[in-house]
Amino acid sequence: NFRPPSWPPPPDWPPILNADGKPACLYRDPIWPPDVWAGTPCKLNFGDGRKSRGSARIDPANAELLRQCTTWFMYGPRGCRTAGSLKYKFWSIKPLFAICSQEGILASDLMRFDLVIEKVAQALAKSRFDHVLSYLHDILDASELLGFCLLNQEGLARLAKLRPEHEKEQTPYIPPRIWTYQLKRLRECLQDYTEHQNH
């Protein structure tokens, strides 16, 4: 599918086609399966279908906004080239919609609720926080075409101030297999040196 026929896409438009060119899902479906592209199990659950274990519940209005953002990630300028990058973007921003649903507000009104922005900041994965800010900037840049934005410049600045401390740690650990290999190579090197030192 090259692009949606209208914006927002019609409910019966298929955003993902399988290898035979047949719809793998419809836009209105609560779950989309980009695994037909990935070749590995991969599902995007918008949270407005049947409740499944471990999946956040999202009300229909917020799930619709999440669908539009996801479609934009797929078919907008600089769209995702792989199912993996689409999945990463989707799961990175989904907590924002889940929190808005819990708080009874529409995600497109988030910029008016400072306390909810704080809850969103706490719900976002620390390792993905900067990526989410980048995606929200992209959505703001496309707001004229999308017809909404999630956070304006002021809201983005507020969210950025709430960035949690996230230090990447490198564990000082060498797996036994690699350690054994290194010792073996060192021993061989010393043996070669000893054998050839008098030549």
N, C-alpha and C positions, 0 to 999 in steps of 0.2 A: 504494500500500500504506500503510495507516494506521499499523500497528505490528506487530512480530513477534507470532506467536500464543503464544510462550512464551519463557522466558529460560534459558539462551542459545537463540537461534533454531535451529529444526531445519535440518539440512543442505540439505533440498530446498525451503526457503522462499525465494521470490524477493524480494530487497530492493529491486530496481529493476524497474519495469514500463515498457514502451515506450508509445508513443502509442495503440496498439491495446489496451492493457491486458494484454498478454502479457509473460511474464517475459523480461527482457533478460539476466538471469543468475540463478544460484542462490547461496544463502548460501555454500555450500562451494566455489564456483569461485575459482580463484587470481586472477582479474582481474574487476573490476566495471566496467561502462561507464556512468558518470553523464553521458556525452555525450548520452544521449537526453533529458536535462533541459537540458544546457548548450547544445546546438545546435552545439557545436564539439568537435573530438576531445579526449577526456578519459578516461583510464583510471586505475583504482586497482589497482596490482599488489601483492598481499600477499606475494609473494616465495616462495611454497611450490609454485609450478607449475614449468613448464619454464623453465630458466634463460634469461634474455634479457640482451642486452648492456646494461651500465650499471645493471642492477637488482640490488639487494642480495639475497642469499639469506637467507631466514628459515625456520627450522625449523617444522614443522607446529604444534607446541604454541604457539609465539610468534605465528605467523600467525593462529591461532584467537583469541588475546587481542587482536590488532590488529583482527580482524574485529568482535569484540564492541565494542571502543572506537569503531570506525567506525560501527557500527549505532547505538551510543548517540549519537554526534554527529548522526546522521540523525534518529533517532526519539525521543530523550530530550527532557526539558524544554529549552526554548530550542534546539531542533534547528536545524541549518543550513537556511537558506532558499534557498540557491542551490548549484548544483553547484560553483561557484568557491570558495565558503567551505568546502565539504566537502573539496574537493581540497587546499586550503591547510592545513587541520587535519591531514588524512591525511599529506601529505608532510612536515609539520612534526614529527610524532611518530614517523614510520616509522624514522628512524635509531636511536631507542631500542631498538626490537625487533630491528633488524639487529645492533646491538652485543651485545645479550643472547644472540642466536643464536651469534654468533662466540665468545662467552665460555662458551657451554655452560650458560647459566642461563635460568630462566624469568623473563620480564619482571615477573611478579607477586612475584618474590623479590628484585628489584633492590635494595630498601632494605637488604638484608643485606650488600651488597657495595660498600664504599666505593670501591675501585679501579675497579670497573665504572662506578659513577656518574661518576667522573672521565673515563672514556673516553666516556661518553654526552655529557658536557658539551662535550668536544672535537669530537664528531661533529655536534652540533646547529649549524645555521646561526646565525651571530651575529645576523643581522637578525630571526630568529624566536625567539630564546632566551626572551624575556619572554612571548611567546605560548605557547610550550610549557609554561612554568611555570604559566600560567593554565589551560591544558587539563588538566595533571596535577592541579591543584587541583580542577577540575570532576570528574575521574575519582575522586579521593579522596572528594569530597562524595557521589558516587553509589555508593561502594564497597559499601554494604549491599545495594543493588539489583543491582549488577553481580556481586557475589560475589567481587570481588578489587579491589586497588588496585595501582598501579604504584610509587608512592612515598608513604609516610606523611608526617606533618608534619616529622619529623626528617630524612627523606630529601629532602624538598622544600627544607628549610633548607640542607642540604648542597649540593644542586644549585645553589641560588640564590647561594651563596658562590663558586661556580665560574664565575659569569657572566663571559663574556669582555668585554674592552673593545670597544665598537662605537660609533664616531663616524660620524654621518651627515655626509657632506661635500657641499657645494654647489659644483659646478664653476663658476668664474667665466667663463662662456662664453655668448655670445649668438649664436644661429644666424645665418648671413649673410642669410637671407630676412627675419628679423625686424629685423636691423640696418639693412638697406636700406629697409624699410618705415618705421622710425623716422626715418631721415635724410630720406626723402621728406616725411613729415608735418611735420618740423621746418622744412624748406625752405618748404613751403606756408604754414605758420603765420607765418614771417618775412616772406614775400611779402605776405600779407594785412595784416600789421601795417604794413609799409612803405607799401602802397597807401592805407591808411585813417588814417595817423598825422596827416595834415593836415586831415582832416574834422572 
